[in-house]
Amino acid sequence: MYYTQQRDYVRASDAYYKLSIGNAAWPIGVVAVGIHERSSADKIQYASHVFNDEVTWKWVQGTKRLVTFAQGKWPPADRRKMMG
């Protein structure tokens, strides 16, 4: 929200993505490719994430909505600070 107050919506959006997604590598995709399952597939551990808690996710989602609303209501003087 700090960057939103400064009307730097690009950095506010980046902060939102870092908050919601983070930097951790996610095991994305199909674990079993073909008819043989990988031997290491059962060793993949999924960490708890903000998406797992509905209340926290709603707060994070609300933050993104506020950033989007603020950009439309109070556009920055420098257009490079606007989200695409």
PDB file of N, CA, C and O in Angstrom:
ATOM      1  N   MET A   1       0.816  -1.189   0.000  1.00  0.00           N
ATOM      2  CA  MET A   1       0.000   0.000   0.000  1.00  0.00           C
ATOM      3  C   MET A   1       0.865   1.261   0.000  1.00  0.00           C
ATOM      4  O   MET A   1       0.412   2.330  -0.408  1.00  0.00           O
ATOM      5  N   TYR A   2       2.121   1.130   0.462  1.00  0.00           N
ATOM      6  CA  TYR A   2       3.020   2.279   0.450  1.00  0.00           C
ATOM      7  C   TYR A   2       3.189   2.801  -0.972  1.00  0.00           C
ATOM      8  O   TYR A   2       3.084   4.005  -1.205  1.00  0.00           O
ATOM      9  N   TYR A   3       3.450   1.909  -1.922  1.00  0.00           N
ATOM     10  CA  TYR A   3       3.648   2.337  -3.308  1.00  0.00           C
ATOM     11  C   TYR A   3       2.354   2.895  -3.905  1.00  0.00           C
ATOM     12  O   TYR A   3       2.401   3.777  -4.763  1.00  0.00           O
ATOM     13  N   THR A   4       1.235   2.405  -3.472  1.00  0.00           N
ATOM     14  CA  THR A   4      -0.041   2.949  -3.939  1.00  0.00           C
ATOM     15  C   THR A   4      -0.191   4.389  -3.467  1.00  0.00           C
ATOM     16  O   THR A   4      -0.635   5.247  -4.229  1.00  0.00           O
ATOM     17  N   GLN A   5       0.176   4.661  -2.218  1.00  0.00           N
ATOM     18  CA  GLN A   5       0.113   6.027  -1.708  1.00  0.00           C
ATOM     19  C   GLN A   5       1.070   6.946  -2.453  1.00  0.00           C
ATOM     20  O   GLN A   5       0.800   8.138  -2.593  1.00  0.00           O
ATOM     21  N   GLN A   6       2.177   6.408  -2.927  1.00  0.00           N
ATOM     22  CA  GLN A   6       3.145   7.191  -3.695  1.00  0.00           C
ATOM     23  C   GLN A   6       2.762   7.274  -5.174  1.00  0.00           C
ATOM     24  O   GLN A   6       3.458   7.909  -5.966  1.00  0.00           O
ATOM     25  N   ARG A   7       1.660   6.634  -5.538  1.00  0.00           N
ATOM     26  CA  ARG A   7       1.153   6.563  -6.918  1.00  0.00           C
ATOM     27  C   ARG A   7       2.143   5.890  -7.867  1.00  0.00           C
ATOM     28  O   ARG A   7       2.226   6.232  -9.047  1.00  0.00           O
ATOM     29  N   ASP A   8       2.881   4.936  -7.334  1.00  0.00           N
ATOM     30  CA  ASP A   8       3.779   4.113  -8.141  1.00  0.00           C
ATOM     31  C   ASP A   8       3.121   2.740  -8.266  1.00  0.00           C
ATOM     32  O   ASP A   8       3.438   1.813  -7.521  1.00  0.00           O
ATOM     33  N   TYR A   9       2.206   2.630  -9.217  1.00  0.00           N
ATOM     34  CA  TYR A   9       1.355   1.454  -9.319  1.00  0.00           C
ATOM     35  C   TYR A   9       2.079   0.241  -9.897  1.00  0.00           C
ATOM     36  O   TYR A   9       1.647  -0.891  -9.680  1.00  0.00           O
ATOM     37  N   VAL A  10       3.161   0.455 -10.622  1.00  0.00           N
ATOM     38  CA  VAL A  10       3.949  -0.671 -11.120  1.00  0.00           C
ATOM     39  C   VAL A  10       4.617  -1.387  -9.944  1.00  0.00           C
ATOM     40  O   VAL A  10       4.568  -2.612  -9.842  1.00  0.00           O
ATOM     41  N   ARG A  11       5.235  -0.613  -9.068  1.00  0.00           N
ATOM     42  CA  ARG A  11       5.856  -1.229  -7.889  1.00  0.00           C
ATOM     43  C   ARG A  11       4.816  -1.815  -6.937  1.00  0.00           C
ATOM     44  O   ARG A  11       5.069  -2.837  -6.298  1.00  0.00           O
ATOM     45  N   ALA A  12       3.666  -1.186  -6.837  1.00  0.00           N
ATOM     46  CA  ALA A  12       2.593  -1.730  -5.998  1.00  0.00           C
ATOM     47  C   ALA A  12       2.134  -3.080  -6.539  1.00  0.00           C
ATOM     48  O   ALA A  12       1.878  -4.008  -5.772  1.00  0.00           O
ATOM     49  N   SER A  13       2.030  -3.185  -7.846  1.00  0.00           N
ATOM     50  CA  SER A  13       1.640  -4.444  -8.466  1.00  0.00           C
ATOM     51  C   SER A  13       2.715  -5.511  -8.263  1.00  0.00           C
ATOM     52  O   SER A  13       2.403  -6.669  -7.988  1.00  0.00           O
ATOM     53  N   ASP A  14       3.978  -5.117  -8.398  1.00  0.00           N
ATOM     54  CA  ASP A  14       5.076  -6.060  -8.155  1.00  0.00           C
ATOM     55  C   ASP A  14       5.060  -6.566  -6.716  1.00  0.00           C
ATOM     56  O   ASP A  14       5.279  -7.752  -6.468  1.00  0.00           O
ATOM     57  N   ALA A  15       4.803  -5.668  -5.776  1.00  0.00           N
ATOM     58  CA  ALA A  15       4.728  -6.062  -4.367  1.00  0.00           C
ATOM     59  C   ALA A  15       3.565  -7.013  -4.138  1.00  0.00           C
ATOM     60  O   ALA A  15       3.681  -7.951  -3.350  1.00  0.00           O
ATOM     61  N   TYR A  16       2.448  -6.785  -4.816  1.00  0.00           N
ATOM     62  CA  TYR A  16       1.299  -7.683  -4.704  1.00  0.00           C
ATOM     63  C   TYR A  16       1.663  -9.080  -5.198  1.00  0.00           C
ATOM     64  O   TYR A  16       1.356 -10.077  -4.544  1.00  0.00           O
ATOM     65  N   TYR A  17       2.323  -9.146  -6.365  1.00  0.00           N
ATOM     66  CA  TYR A  17       2.695 -10.460  -6.901  1.00  0.00           C
ATOM     67  C   TYR A  17       3.685 -11.171  -5.994  1.00  0.00           C
ATOM     68  O   TYR A  17       3.604 -12.386  -5.817  1.00  0.00           O
ATOM     69  N   LYS A  18       4.607 -10.432  -5.425  1.00  0.00           N
ATOM     70  CA  LYS A  18       5.556 -11.052  -4.509  1.00  0.00           C
ATOM     71  C   LYS A  18       4.850 -11.552  -3.255  1.00  0.00           C
ATOM     72  O   LYS A  18       5.206 -12.600  -2.717  1.00  0.00           O
ATOM     73  N   LEU A  19       3.854 -10.809  -2.791  1.00  0.00           N
ATOM     74  CA  LEU A  19       3.089 -11.221  -1.619  1.00  0.00           C
ATOM     75  C   LEU A  19       2.249 -12.457  -1.918  1.00  0.00           C
ATOM     76  O   LEU A  19       2.209 -13.394  -1.121  1.00  0.00           O
ATOM     77  N   SER A  20       1.580 -12.455  -3.064  1.00  0.00           N
ATOM     78  CA  SER A  20       0.652 -13.550  -3.355  1.00  0.00           C
ATOM     79  C   SER A  20       1.338 -14.786  -3.909  1.00  0.00           C
ATOM     80  O   SER A  20       0.935 -15.904  -3.586  1.00  0.00           O
ATOM     81  N   ILE A  21       2.360 -14.619  -4.730  1.00  0.00           N
ATOM     82  CA  ILE A  21       3.016 -15.766  -5.349  1.00  0.00           C
ATOM     83  C   ILE A  21       4.333 -16.081  -4.657  1.00  0.00           C
ATOM     84  O   ILE A  21       4.637 -17.247  -4.404  1.00  0.00           O
ATOM     85  N   GLY A  22       5.103 -15.070  -4.352  1.00  0.00           N
ATOM     86  CA  GLY A  22       6.383 -15.279  -3.686  1.00  0.00           C
ATOM     87  C   GLY A  22       7.477 -15.641  -4.668  1.00  0.00           C
ATOM     88  O   GLY A  22       7.312 -15.517  -5.881  1.00  0.00           O
ATOM     89  N   ASN A  23       8.593 -16.088  -4.126  1.00  0.00           N
ATOM     90  CA  ASN A  23       9.745 -16.446  -4.949  1.00  0.00           C
ATOM     91  C   ASN A  23       9.982 -17.948  -5.015  1.00  0.00           C
ATOM     92  O   ASN A  23      10.875 -18.403  -5.730  1.00  0.00           O
ATOM     93  N   ALA A  24       9.199 -18.715  -4.284  1.00  0.00           N
ATOM     94  CA  ALA A  24       9.425 -20.155  -4.236  1.00  0.00           C
ATOM     95  C   ALA A  24       9.080 -20.805  -5.570  1.00  0.00           C
ATOM     96  O   ALA A  24       8.130 -20.414  -6.250  1.00  0.00           O
ATOM     97  N   ALA A  25       9.876 -21.802  -5.921  1.00  0.00           N
ATOM     98  CA  ALA A  25       9.585 -22.561  -7.137  1.00  0.00           C
ATOM     99  C   ALA A  25       8.434 -23.511  -6.843  1.00  0.00           C
ATOM    100  O   ALA A  25       8.458 -24.254  -5.861  1.00  0.00           O
ATOM    101  N   TRP A  26       7.448 -23.476  -7.687  1.00  0.00           N
ATOM    102  CA  TRP A  26       6.296 -24.346  -7.505  1.00  0.00           C
ATOM    103  C   TRP A  26       6.427 -25.545  -8.417  1.00  0.00           C
ATOM    104  O   TRP A  26       6.861 -25.404  -9.560  1.00  0.00           O
ATOM    105  N   PRO A  27       6.063 -26.716  -7.941  1.00  0.00           N
ATOM    106  CA  PRO A  27       6.029 -27.880  -8.835  1.00  0.00           C
ATOM    107  C   PRO A  27       4.780 -27.809  -9.706  1.00  0.00           C
ATOM    108  O   PRO A  27       3.730 -28.348  -9.355  1.00  0.00           O
ATOM    109  N   ILE A  28       4.909 -27.141 -10.838  1.00  0.00           N
ATOM    110  CA  ILE A  28       3.771 -26.919 -11.721  1.00  0.00           C
ATOM    111  C   ILE A  28       3.780 -27.977 -12.809  1.00  0.00           C
ATOM    112  O   ILE A  28       4.835 -28.360 -13.314  1.00  0.00           O
ATOM    113  N   GLY A  29       2.609 -28.435 -13.157  1.00  0.00           N
ATOM    114  CA  GLY A  29       2.502 -29.374 -14.258  1.00  0.00           C
ATOM    115  C   GLY A  29       2.080 -30.747 -13.791  1.00  0.00           C
ATOM    116  O   GLY A  29       1.736 -30.961 -12.628  1.00  0.00           O
ATOM    117  N   VAL A  30       2.116 -31.639 -14.702  1.00  0.00           N
ATOM    118  CA  VAL A  30       1.694 -33.010 -14.434  1.00  0.00           C
ATOM    119  C   VAL A  30       2.858 -33.755 -13.805  1.00  0.00           C
ATOM    120  O   VAL A  30       3.983 -33.701 -14.301  1.00  0.00           O
ATOM    121  N   VAL A  31       2.580 -34.449 -12.714  1.00  0.00           N
ATOM    122  CA  VAL A  31       3.628 -35.201 -12.029  1.00  0.00           C
ATOM    123  C   VAL A  31       3.917 -36.490 -12.776  1.00  0.00           C
ATOM    124  O   VAL A  31       5.077 -36.854 -12.970  1.00  0.00           O
ATOM    125  N   ALA A  32       2.867 -37.180 -13.196  1.00  0.00           N
ATOM    126  CA  ALA A  32       3.045 -38.437 -13.918  1.00  0.00           C
ATOM    127  C   ALA A  32       2.919 -38.155 -15.411  1.00  0.00           C
ATOM    128  O   ALA A  32       1.858 -37.758 -15.892  1.00  0.00           O
ATOM    129  N   VAL A  33       4.010 -38.364 -16.132  1.00  0.00           N
ATOM    130  CA  VAL A  33       4.011 -38.135 -17.563  1.00  0.00           C
ATOM    131  C   VAL A  33       4.059 -39.496 -18.240  1.00  0.00           C
ATOM    132  O   VAL A  33       5.094 -40.162 -18.241  1.00  0.00           O
ATOM    133  N   GLY A  34       2.967 -39.892 -18.799  1.00  0.00           N
ATOM    134  CA  GLY A  34       2.914 -41.215 -19.429  1.00  0.00           C
ATOM    135  C   GLY A  34       2.367 -42.252 -18.475  1.00  0.00           C
ATOM    136  O   GLY A  34       1.657 -41.923 -17.525  1.00  0.00           O
ATOM    137  N   ILE A  35       2.697 -43.505 -18.730  1.00  0.00           N
ATOM    138  CA  ILE A  35       2.126 -44.578 -17.910  1.00  0.00           C
ATOM    139  C   ILE A  35       2.960 -44.887 -16.675  1.00  0.00           C
ATOM    140  O   ILE A  35       2.478 -45.557 -15.762  1.00  0.00           O
ATOM    141  N   HIS A  36       4.211 -44.410 -16.629  1.00  0.00           N
ATOM    142  CA  HIS A  36       5.075 -44.680 -15.485  1.00  0.00           C
ATOM    143  C   HIS A  36       5.235 -43.416 -14.660  1.00  0.00           C
ATOM    144  O   HIS A  36       5.602 -42.358 -15.170  1.00  0.00           O
ATOM    145  N   GLU A  37       4.952 -43.551 -13.379  1.00  0.00           N
ATOM    146  CA  GLU A  37       5.078 -42.404 -12.491  1.00  0.00           C
ATOM    147  C   GLU A  37       6.539 -42.226 -12.087  1.00  0.00           C
ATOM    148  O   GLU A  37       7.261 -43.206 -11.902  1.00  0.00           O
ATOM    149  N   ARG A  38       6.963 -40.998 -11.954  1.00  0.00           N
ATOM    150  CA  ARG A  38       8.345 -40.739 -11.527  1.00  0.00           C
ATOM    151  C   ARG A  38       8.551 -41.246 -10.112  1.00  0.00           C
ATOM    152  O   ARG A  38       7.650 -41.172  -9.277  1.00  0.00           O
ATOM    153  N   SER A  39       9.715 -41.748  -9.855  1.00  0.00           N
ATOM    154  CA  SER A  39       9.994 -42.272  -8.520  1.00  0.00           C
ATOM    155  C   SER A  39      10.056 -41.166  -7.473  1.00  0.00           C
ATOM    156  O   SER A  39       9.816 -41.419  -6.293  1.00  0.00           O
ATOM    157  N   SER A  40      10.370 -39.961  -7.887  1.00  0.00           N
ATOM    158  CA  SER A  40      10.462 -38.858  -6.928  1.00  0.00           C
ATOM    159  C   SER A  40       9.147 -38.102  -6.763  1.00  0.00           C
ATOM    160  O   SER A  40       9.094 -37.124  -6.018  1.00  0.00           O
ATOM    161  N   ALA A  41       8.108 -38.527  -7.429  1.00  0.00           N
ATOM    162  CA  ALA A  41       6.836 -37.800  -7.371  1.00  0.00           C
ATOM    163  C   ALA A  41       6.250 -37.781  -5.967  1.00  0.00           C
ATOM    164  O   ALA A  41       5.608 -36.805  -5.578  1.00  0.00           O
ATOM    165  N   ASP A  42       6.461 -38.848  -5.200  1.00  0.00           N
ATOM    166  CA  ASP A  42       5.904 -38.878  -3.853  1.00  0.00           C
ATOM    167  C   ASP A  42       6.727 -38.033  -2.877  1.00  0.00           C
ATOM    168  O   ASP A  42       6.290 -37.797  -1.751  1.00  0.00           O
ATOM    169  N   LYS A  43       7.907 -37.579  -3.291  1.00  0.00           N
ATOM    170  CA  LYS A  43       8.761 -36.775  -2.419  1.00  0.00           C
ATOM    171  C   LYS A  43       8.489 -35.283  -2.532  1.00  0.00           C
ATOM    172  O   LYS A  43       9.005 -34.501  -1.734  1.00  0.00           O
ATOM    173  N   ILE A  44       7.685 -34.874  -3.511  1.00  0.00           N
ATOM    174  CA  ILE A  44       7.379 -33.458  -3.679  1.00  0.00           C
ATOM    175  C   ILE A  44       6.477 -33.022  -2.535  1.00  0.00           C
ATOM    176  O   ILE A  44       5.419 -33.608  -2.305  1.00  0.00           O
ATOM    177  N   GLN A  45       6.902 -31.995  -1.829  1.00  0.00           N
ATOM    178  CA  GLN A  45       6.118 -31.480  -0.711  1.00  0.00           C
ATOM    179  C   GLN A  45       5.594 -30.108  -1.077  1.00  0.00           C
ATOM    180  O   GLN A  45       6.325 -29.276  -1.613  1.00  0.00           O
ATOM    181  N   TYR A  46       4.352 -29.881  -0.791  1.00  0.00           N
ATOM    182  CA  TYR A  46       3.718 -28.612  -1.080  1.00  0.00           C
ATOM    183  C   TYR A  46       3.653 -27.807   0.204  1.00  0.00           C
ATOM    184  O   TYR A  46       3.025 -28.223   1.178  1.00  0.00           O
ATOM    185  N   ALA A  47       4.300 -26.665   0.202  1.00  0.00           N
ATOM    186  CA  ALA A  47       4.307 -25.799   1.384  1.00  0.00           C
ATOM    187  C   ALA A  47       2.957 -25.121   1.519  1.00  0.00           C
ATOM    188  O   ALA A  47       2.233 -24.948   0.539  1.00  0.00           O
ATOM    189  N   SER A  48       2.628 -24.741   2.740  1.00  0.00           N
ATOM    190  CA  SER A  48       1.393 -23.992   2.930  1.00  0.00           C
ATOM    191  C   SER A  48       1.550 -22.647   2.236  1.00  0.00           C
ATOM    192  O   SER A  48       2.648 -22.092   2.186  1.00  0.00           O
ATOM    193  N   HIS A  49       0.486 -22.140   1.717  1.00  0.00           N
ATOM    194  CA  HIS A  49       0.547 -20.925   0.917  1.00  0.00           C
ATOM    195  C   HIS A  49      -0.648 -20.059   1.234  1.00  0.00           C
ATOM    196  O   HIS A  49      -1.613 -20.521   1.843  1.00  0.00           O
ATOM    197  N   VAL A  50      -0.591 -18.813   0.828  1.00  0.00           N
ATOM    198  CA  VAL A  50      -1.668 -17.871   1.096  1.00  0.00           C
ATOM    199  C   VAL A  50      -2.976 -18.333   0.456  1.00  0.00           C
ATOM    200  O   VAL A  50      -4.052 -17.996   0.950  1.00  0.00           O
ATOM    201  N   PHE A  51      -2.902 -19.089  -0.622  1.00  0.00           N
ATOM    202  CA  PHE A  51      -4.114 -19.570  -1.275  1.00  0.00           C
ATOM    203  C   PHE A  51      -4.859 -20.593  -0.423  1.00  0.00           C
ATOM    204  O   PHE A  51      -6.051 -20.820  -0.631  1.00  0.00           O
ATOM    205  N   ASN A  52      -4.169 -21.210   0.534  1.00  0.00           N
ATOM    206  CA  ASN A  52      -4.792 -22.232   1.362  1.00  0.00           C
ATOM    207  C   ASN A  52      -5.690 -21.651   2.460  1.00  0.00           C
ATOM    208  O   ASN A  52      -6.550 -22.355   2.988  1.00  0.00           O
ATOM    209  N   ASP A  53      -5.501 -20.398   2.799  1.00  0.00           N
ATOM    210  CA  ASP A  53      -6.285 -19.749   3.848  1.00  0.00           C
ATOM    211  C   ASP A  53      -7.215 -18.733   3.189  1.00  0.00           C
ATOM    212  O   ASP A  53      -6.754 -17.735   2.635  1.00  0.00           O
ATOM    213  N   GLU A  54      -8.515 -18.985   3.247  1.00  0.00           N
ATOM    214  CA  GLU A  54      -9.482 -18.154   2.529  1.00  0.00           C
ATOM    215  C   GLU A  54      -9.533 -16.719   3.048  1.00  0.00           C
ATOM    216  O   GLU A  54      -9.655 -15.783   2.259  1.00  0.00           O
ATOM    217  N   VAL A  55      -9.442 -16.539   4.346  1.00  0.00           N
ATOM    218  CA  VAL A  55      -9.507 -15.192   4.921  1.00  0.00           C
ATOM    219  C   VAL A  55      -8.299 -14.371   4.477  1.00  0.00           C
ATOM    220  O   VAL A  55      -8.440 -13.217   4.071  1.00  0.00           O
ATOM    221  N   THR A  56      -7.116 -14.971   4.557  1.00  0.00           N
ATOM    222  CA  THR A  56      -5.910 -14.262   4.129  1.00  0.00           C
ATOM    223  C   THR A  56      -5.965 -13.956   2.652  1.00  0.00           C
ATOM    224  O   THR A  56      -5.595 -12.860   2.231  1.00  0.00           O
ATOM    225  N   TRP A  57      -6.424 -14.914   1.853  1.00  0.00           N
ATOM    226  CA  TRP A  57      -6.518 -14.705   0.404  1.00  0.00           C
ATOM    227  C   TRP A  57      -7.462 -13.553   0.075  1.00  0.00           C
ATOM    228  O   TRP A  57      -7.194 -12.781  -0.846  1.00  0.00           O
ATOM    229  N   LYS A  58      -8.567 -13.426   0.817  1.00  0.00           N
ATOM    230  CA  LYS A  58      -9.500 -12.322   0.568  1.00  0.00           C
ATOM    231  C   LYS A  58      -8.855 -10.978   0.882  1.00  0.00           C
ATOM    232  O   LYS A  58      -9.107 -10.001   0.177  1.00  0.00           O
ATOM    233  N   TRP A  59      -8.025 -10.905   1.926  1.00  0.00           N
ATOM    234  CA  TRP A  59      -7.324  -9.666   2.238  1.00  0.00           C
ATOM    235  C   TRP A  59      -6.312  -9.326   1.145  1.00  0.00           C
ATOM    236  O   TRP A  59      -6.192  -8.169   0.743  1.00  0.00           O
ATOM    237  N   VAL A  60      -5.595 -10.324   0.672  1.00  0.00           N
ATOM    238  CA  VAL A  60      -4.611 -10.096  -0.390  1.00  0.00           C
ATOM    239  C   VAL A  60      -5.319  -9.663  -1.671  1.00  0.00           C
ATOM    240  O   VAL A  60      -4.864  -8.745  -2.354  1.00  0.00           O
ATOM    241  N   GLN A  61      -6.417 -10.312  -1.993  1.00  0.00           N
ATOM    242  CA  GLN A  61      -7.189  -9.968  -3.185  1.00  0.00           C
ATOM    243  C   GLN A  61      -7.767  -8.553  -3.059  1.00  0.00           C
ATOM    244  O   GLN A  61      -7.798  -7.803  -4.035  1.00  0.00           O
ATOM    245  N   GLY A  62      -8.220  -8.199  -1.868  1.00  0.00           N
ATOM    246  CA  GLY A  62      -8.738  -6.856  -1.634  1.00  0.00           C
ATOM    247  C   GLY A  62      -7.667  -5.796  -1.815  1.00  0.00           C
ATOM    248  O   GLY A  62      -7.943  -4.699  -2.301  1.00  0.00           O
ATOM    249  N   THR A  63      -6.439  -6.130  -1.421  1.00  0.00           N
ATOM    250  CA  THR A  63      -5.319  -5.219  -1.620  1.00  0.00           C
ATOM    251  C   THR A  63      -5.116  -4.934  -3.099  1.00  0.00           C
ATOM    252  O   THR A  63      -4.923  -3.781  -3.484  1.00  0.00           O
ATOM    253  N   LYS A  64      -5.157  -5.958  -3.926  1.00  0.00           N
ATOM    254  CA  LYS A  64      -4.990  -5.771  -5.369  1.00  0.00           C
ATOM    255  C   LYS A  64      -6.126  -4.922  -5.933  1.00  0.00           C
ATOM    256  O   LYS A  64      -5.897  -4.078  -6.799  1.00  0.00           O
ATOM    257  N   ARG A  65      -7.322  -5.135  -5.458  1.00  0.00           N
ATOM    258  CA  ARG A  65      -8.459  -4.341  -5.932  1.00  0.00           C
ATOM    259  C   ARG A  65      -8.302  -2.865  -5.550  1.00  0.00           C
ATOM    260  O   ARG A  65      -8.650  -1.980  -6.331  1.00  0.00           O
ATOM    261  N   LEU A  66      -7.783  -2.605  -4.358  1.00  0.00           N
ATOM    262  CA  LEU A  66      -7.549  -1.217  -3.942  1.00  0.00           C
ATOM    263  C   LEU A  66      -6.492  -0.545  -4.816  1.00  0.00           C
ATOM    264  O   LEU A  66      -6.631   0.626  -5.170  1.00  0.00           O
ATOM    265  N   VAL A  67      -5.438  -1.282  -5.164  1.00  0.00           N
ATOM    266  CA  VAL A  67      -4.393  -0.722  -6.033  1.00  0.00           C
ATOM    267  C   VAL A  67      -4.987  -0.379  -7.398  1.00  0.00           C
ATOM    268  O   VAL A  67      -4.723   0.694  -7.940  1.00  0.00           O
ATOM    269  N   THR A  68      -5.785  -1.286  -7.948  1.00  0.00           N
ATOM    270  CA  THR A  68      -6.408  -1.053  -9.253  1.00  0.00           C
ATOM    271  C   THR A  68      -7.367   0.132  -9.201  1.00  0.00           C
ATOM    272  O   THR A  68      -7.383   0.957 -10.114  1.00  0.00           O
ATOM    273  N   PHE A  69      -8.166   0.220  -8.136  1.00  0.00           N
ATOM    274  CA  PHE A  69      -9.097   1.332  -7.972  1.00  0.00           C
ATOM    275  C   PHE A  69      -8.344   2.659  -7.858  1.00  0.00           C
ATOM    276  O   PHE A  69      -8.707   3.645  -8.499  1.00  0.00           O
ATOM    277  N   ALA A  70      -7.285   2.673  -7.030  1.00  0.00           N
ATOM    278  CA  ALA A  70      -6.521   3.904  -6.820  1.00  0.00           C
ATOM    279  C   ALA A  70      -5.878   4.389  -8.115  1.00  0.00           C
ATOM    280  O   ALA A  70      -5.791   5.593  -8.353  1.00  0.00           O
ATOM    281  N   GLN A  71      -5.430   3.458  -8.952  1.00  0.00           N
ATOM    282  CA  GLN A  71      -4.816   3.856 -10.217  1.00  0.00           C
ATOM    283  C   GLN A  71      -5.818   4.573 -11.116  1.00  0.00           C
ATOM    284  O   GLN A  71      -5.461   5.535 -11.796  1.00  0.00           O
ATOM    285  N   GLY A  72      -7.060   4.115 -11.126  1.00  0.00           N
ATOM    286  CA  GLY A  72      -8.082   4.779 -11.931  1.00  0.00           C
ATOM    287  C   GLY A  72      -8.535   6.104 -11.339  1.00  0.00           C
ATOM    288  O   GLY A  72      -8.840   7.048 -12.069  1.00  0.00           O
ATOM    289  N   LYS A  73      -8.579   6.171 -10.017  1.00  0.00           N
ATOM    290  CA  LYS A  73      -9.058   7.362  -9.332  1.00  0.00           C
ATOM    291  C   LYS A  73      -7.991   8.455  -9.250  1.00  0.00           C
ATOM    292  O   LYS A  73      -8.294   9.633  -9.440  1.00  0.00           O
ATOM    293  N   TRP A  74      -6.737   8.066  -8.967  1.00  0.00           N
ATOM    294  CA  TRP A  74      -5.644   9.009  -8.805  1.00  0.00           C
ATOM    295  C   TRP A  74      -4.471   8.593  -9.701  1.00  0.00           C
ATOM    296  O   TRP A  74      -3.488   8.035  -9.213  1.00  0.00           O
ATOM    297  N   PRO A  75      -4.567   8.858 -10.991  1.00  0.00           N
ATOM    298  CA  PRO A  75      -3.472   8.455 -11.878  1.00  0.00           C
ATOM    299  C   PRO A  75      -2.195   9.249 -11.571  1.00  0.00           C
ATOM    300  O   PRO A  75      -2.264  10.402 -11.147  1.00  0.00           O
ATOM    301  N   PRO A  76      -1.040   8.628 -11.787  1.00  0.00           N
ATOM    302  CA  PRO A  76       0.210   9.334 -11.507  1.00  0.00           C
ATOM    303  C   PRO A  76       0.537  10.343 -12.590  1.00  0.00           C
ATOM    304  O   PRO A  76       0.069  10.226 -13.723  1.00  0.00           O
ATOM    305  N   ALA A  77       1.342  11.334 -12.240  1.00  0.00           N
ATOM    306  CA  ALA A  77       1.772  12.324 -13.227  1.00  0.00           C
ATOM    307  C   ALA A  77       2.697  11.677 -14.265  1.00  0.00           C
ATOM    308  O   ALA A  77       2.674  12.037 -15.442  1.00  0.00           O
ATOM    309  N   ASP A  78       3.506  10.722 -13.811  1.00  0.00           N
ATOM    310  CA  ASP A  78       4.414   9.999 -14.699  1.00  0.00           C
ATOM    311  C   ASP A  78       3.723   8.715 -15.163  1.00  0.00           C
ATOM    312  O   ASP A  78       3.499   7.805 -14.365  1.00  0.00           O
ATOM    313  N   ARG A  79       3.391   8.643 -16.433  1.00  0.00           N
ATOM    314  CA  ARG A  79       2.646   7.505 -16.983  1.00  0.00           C
ATOM    315  C   ARG A  79       3.425   6.188 -16.916  1.00  0.00           C
ATOM    316  O   ARG A  79       2.833   5.117 -17.052  1.00  0.00           O
ATOM    317  N   ARG A  80       4.735   6.255 -16.711  1.00  0.00           N
ATOM    318  CA  ARG A  80       5.523   5.019 -16.599  1.00  0.00           C
ATOM    319  C   ARG A  80       5.241   4.284 -15.300  1.00  0.00           C
ATOM    320  O   ARG A  80       5.624   3.123 -15.158  1.00  0.00           O
ATOM    321  N   LYS A  81       4.582   4.932 -14.352  1.00  0.00           N
ATOM    322  CA  LYS A  81       4.264   4.320 -13.078  1.00  0.00           C
ATOM    323  C   LYS A  81       2.890   3.654 -13.064  1.00  0.00           C
ATOM    324  O   LYS A  81       2.423   3.210 -12.015  1.00  0.00           O
ATOM    325  N   MET A  82       2.243   3.584 -14.229  1.00  0.00           N
ATOM    326  CA  MET A  82       0.926   2.938 -14.322  1.00  0.00           C
ATOM    327  C   MET A  82       1.071   1.492 -14.752  1.00  0.00           C
ATOM    328  O   MET A  82       1.962   1.135 -15.523  1.00  0.00           O
ATOM    329  N   MET A  83       0.167   0.664 -14.230  1.00  0.00           N
ATOM    330  CA  MET A  83       0.137  -0.739 -14.631  1.00  0.00           C
ATOM    331  C   MET A  83      -0.447  -0.823 -16.034  1.00  0.00           C
ATOM    332  O   MET A  83      -1.187   0.060 -16.467  1.00  0.00           O
ATOM    333  N   GLY A  84      -0.106  -1.886 -16.729  1.00  0.00           N
ATOM    334  CA  GLY A  84      -0.577  -2.088 -18.097  1.00  0.00           C
ATOM    335  C   GLY A  84      -1.957  -2.494 -18.252  1.00  0.00           C
ATOM    336  O   GLY A  84      -2.423  -2.683 -19.376  1.00  0.00           O
TER     337      GLY A  84
END
